[in-house]
């Protein structure tokens, strides 16, 4: 990866500290994070439906009133957990992409890292899959927004493939990105309900990548 030189103005901007929170604001941030951490643990252990607000509050060491002071309901809390996890997952995928040089290896590393990082919390994955079928339109739109950073990692890998002339210059990167991510996502059902291992998922997504990219590879 190339080093990026910062201009003096950029350096100055990067050195500016974020505004300090007062004691009350800091306490509110800590409380919210404690609720999120407790909710994540329960959702990961039990799934969505069995994890109650009462149990989440107990796990956070606070009252249910304190939970509702930060989140409107369990659905909003679940979305907040998912959004926070998607940000962390995107960083893991970017790191995986940086470790490879060829297009196929880069894509496979990214998607395998996705399985590794999320299947450790299988009940949470099952909860996400189950809710995706019946959640309100507004919630679905928020979920789509949360996963955009993940799709962007796949898109970046494909764009690098075009730049390196591994893919045809007229390749529809957006369509290819959507197809690959949809295949990646669909395989979770095999892990969640059929007991597939990481190796089985990796083998399958590798074959899916090959089929999706067939005809799009550069002949140069």
Secondary structure by P-SEA (a helix, b strand, c coil): cbbbbbcaaaaaaaacccccccaaaaaaaaaaaaaaaaaaaaaaacccccccaaaaaaaacccaaaaaaccccaaaaaaaaaaaaaaaaaaaaaaaaaacccaaaaaaaaaaaaaaacccaaaaaaaaaaacccccaaaaaaaaaaaaaaaaaaaaaaaaaaaacccccccaaaaaaaaaaaaaaaaccccccccccaaaaaaaaaaaaaaaaccccccc
